[in-house]
Amino acid sequence: MASATAANLFEARQSKLFNIGHVLAELNKDFQDLSPSKLRFLEEQGLVSPQRTASGYRKFTQLDIERIRIVLELQRDQYLPLKVIRAYLADLDAGKQPSLPSGASVNPQHLRQARSKTFTKIELISETAITDALISEAQDVNLIGQEPFESKDVEIARAIVHLQRFGIAPRHLRGLKASADREIGIIEGVVAPVLSKNDTANRSRAAHYAAEIENQFASIRAELIRSVIGKIDG
């Protein structure tokens, strides 16, 4: 239920269009020096691509606004030049996990941008070198979705290709998928009450909670596996 609610919120926000005045009103609270001229400059630099009406007026989606926020945050908090920010956004657009030169943790809110990118089967194969047979097998055990593919499918496909080197096929990963589904269920249960309040602040809080829980799950999982590997190495 929580995941469906989040998806519906995302689709609704994606389709609504806003003018420059609305963008400034939403972002000036955190970035007081943002102006129409700076928005035009970011567009000229290829960092955001608003739609245009027949009369030539700029119209922004909520994703455009979040993209601008990312640019401004990286300038203010990380002191990054636009060239580096452009590469960071390119990684998000490609569905990749971006990185920061400082080694700082990536804001989980930034990863929302990756949702807007989908991939055809040809693009998935080109990005990961996965085969048709592996795609079908991964789909049979629900590791990979159907075309058009999402960014998560690309990352999973890359991992599947690497695991082939060890004779590990998608069918061997059913238990991993079941474990992930249980973890997702726990996370959804925690964030559902927060998401039900349906406002920007609570969506951000829910995303932060989800990311923190996932990080702790990953730590436990890594330690459990590492303890076994340590015995093998010893």
C-alpha positions in Angstrom: 0.0 0.0 0.0 2.8 2.4 1.0 4.7 1.8 -2.3 1.6 2.3 -4.4 0.8 5.6 -2.5 4.4 6.8 -3.1 4.2 5.9 -6.8 0.9 7.7 -7.2 2.3 10.8 -5.5 5.3 10.7 -7.8 3.1 10.4 -11.0 0.9 13.3 -9.9 3.8 15.6 -9.1 5.5 14.6 -12.4 2.5 15.7 -14.6 1.8 19.2 -13.0 3.5 22.2 -14.5 4.7 25.4 -12.8 5.8 28.8 -13.9 9.0 30.6 -12.9 7.2 32.4 -10.1 6.1 29.2 -8.5 9.7 27.8 -8.8 11.1 30.8 -7.1 8.5 30.7 -4.3 9.3 27.1 -3.5 13.1 27.4 -3.6 13.7 30.9 -2.3 13.0 29.7 1.2 16.3 27.8 1.1 18.1 29.6 -1.7 17.5 33.3 -1.3 19.8 34.4 -4.1 17.9 32.4 -6.7 16.5 34.7 -9.4 14.9 34.3 -12.9 18.2 35.1 -14.5 19.9 32.3 -12.6 17.2 29.9 -13.6 17.8 30.9 -17.2 21.5 30.5 -16.7 21.0 26.9 -15.4 18.9 26.2 -18.4 21.6 27.6 -20.8 24.1 25.3 -19.1 22.0 22.3 -19.8 21.3 21.5 -16.1 17.5 21.8 -16.4 15.2 21.6 -19.5 11.8 23.2 -18.8 9.0 22.8 -21.3 7.9 25.8 -23.4 4.4 26.9 -24.1 3.3 28.1 -27.6 4.0 31.6 -26.4 7.5 30.7 -25.2 6.9 30.7 -21.5 8.9 28.3 -19.4 7.0 25.5 -17.5 8.6 23.3 -14.9 7.6 19.9 -13.6 8.1 19.0 -9.9 11.1 16.9 -11.1 12.6 20.0 -12.7 12.2 21.8 -9.4 13.9 19.0 -7.5 16.7 18.9 -10.1 17.3 22.7 -9.6 17.3 22.1 -5.8 20.0 19.4 -6.3 22.2 21.8 -8.4 21.8 24.6 -5.8 22.5 22.2 -2.9 25.7 20.9 -4.5 26.9 24.5 -5.2 26.1 25.7 -1.7 27.1 22.6 0.4 29.8 21.0 -1.7 31.2 24.0 -3.6 31.1 22.0 -6.8 31.6 23.6 -10.3 28.9 23.1 -12.8 31.0 20.7 -14.9 31.0 18.3 -11.9 27.4 18.8 -11.1 26.5 18.1 -14.7 28.3 14.7 -14.5 26.5 14.0 -11.2 23.2 14.7 -12.9 24.2 12.5 -15.8 24.8 9.6 -13.5 21.3 10.1 -12.0 19.8 10.3 -15.5 21.5 7.1 -16.4 20.1 5.3 -13.3 23.6 5.1 -11.8 24.6 5.7 -8.2 26.4 9.1 -8.3 29.4 10.0 -6.2 30.8 13.2 -4.8 34.5 14.2 -5.1 34.6 14.9 -1.4 33.5 11.3 -0.6 30.5 12.7 1.2 27.3 10.6 1.3 24.8 11.2 -1.5 21.6 12.7 -0.4 19.0 9.9 -0.8 16.5 12.5 -2.1 18.7 13.0 -5.1 18.1 9.4 -6.2 14.5 10.3 -7.0 15.8 11.7 -10.3 16.7 8.3 -11.4 13.1 7.3 -11.4 12.4 9.4 -14.5 14.8 7.3 -16.6 13.6 4.1 -18.3 15.5 1.7 -20.6 14.5 -0.5 -23.6 15.7 -4.1 -23.7 18.4 -3.0 -26.3 19.6 -0.3 -23.9 19.6 -2.7 -21.0 21.7 -5.2 -22.9 24.0 -2.4 -24.1 24.5 -1.0 -20.6 25.1 -4.4 -18.9 26.0 -7.0 -21.5 23.2 -9.2 -20.1 21.8 -11.8 -22.5 18.2 -12.4 -23.5 18.2 -15.7 -21.8 19.4 -14.2 -18.5 16.8 -11.4 -18.7 14.1 -14.1 -19.1 15.4 -16.1 -16.2 15.7 -13.0 -14.0 12.1 -12.0 -14.9 10.9 -15.5 -14.0 12.1 -15.1 -10.4 11.0 -11.4 -10.3 14.5 -10.0 -10.0 14.0 -7.8 -13.1 10.8 -6.2 -14.3 9.3 -5.9 -17.7 10.2 -3.5 -20.5 10.6 -0.5 -20.2 13.2 -1.2 -17.5 14.0 1.0 -14.6 17.3 2.0 -13.1 17.1 -0.7 -10.5 16.8 -3.3 -13.3 20.1 -2.0 -14.8 22.0 -2.4 -11.5 20.5 -5.8 -10.9 21.4 -6.9 -14.4 25.0 -5.8 -14.0 25.2 -7.9 -10.8 23.6 -10.9 -12.5 26.2 -10.7 -15.3 29.1 -10.6 -12.7 27.6 -13.5 -10.7 27.6 -15.7 -13.8 31.4 -15.8 -13.4 30.9 -17.9 -10.3 28.2 -20.1 -11.7 25.4 -18.2 -9.9 22.3 -17.9 -12.0 19.1 -15.9 -11.3 17.3 -19.0 -10.1 19.8 -19.3 -7.3 18.8 -15.8 -6.0 15.2 -16.6 -5.1 16.0 -16.5 -1.4 17.8 -13.2 -1.8 14.7 -11.8 -3.5 12.4 -13.1 -0.8 14.6 -11.6 1.9 14.6 -8.2 0.1 10.8 -8.4 -0.1 10.6 -8.9 3.7 12.9 -6.0 4.3 10.8 -3.8 2.0 7.7 -4.8 3.9 9.3 -3.7 7.2 10.4 -0.4 5.7 6.9 0.2 4.2 5.3 -0.5 7.5 7.5 2.1 9.2 7.1 4.9 6.7 3.4 4.4 5.9 2.2 6.5 8.8 4.6 9.3 7.7 3.6 9.1 4.1 -0.1 9.2 5.0 0.3 12.9 6.0 1.0 13.6 2.3 3.1 16.8 2.3 6.6 17.6 1.1 8.2 17.6 4.6 6.8 14.2 5.5 7.7 12.7 2.2 11.3 13.8 2.8 11.2 12.4 6.3 9.9 9.1 5.0 12.6 8.9 2.4 15.2 9.6 5.1 13.8 6.9 7.4 13.7 4.4 4.6 17.3 5.1 3.6 18.5 4.9 7.2 16.7 1.6 7.8 18.1 0.2 4.6 21.6 1.2 5.6 21.2 -0.6 8.9 19.8 -3.7 7.2 22.8 -3.6 4.8 25.2 -3.4 7.8 23.7 -6.4 9.5 23.7 -8.4 6.2 27.3 -7.5 5.5 28.5 -8.5 8.9 26.7 -11.8 8.8 28.3 -12.7 5.5 31.7 -11.2 6.4 31.9 -13.4 9.5 31.5 -16.5 7.3 34.0 -15.3 4.8 36.4 -14.6 7.6 36.3 -18.3 8.7 36.9 -19.4 5.1 39.9 -17.1 4.8 41.2 -18.2 8.2 
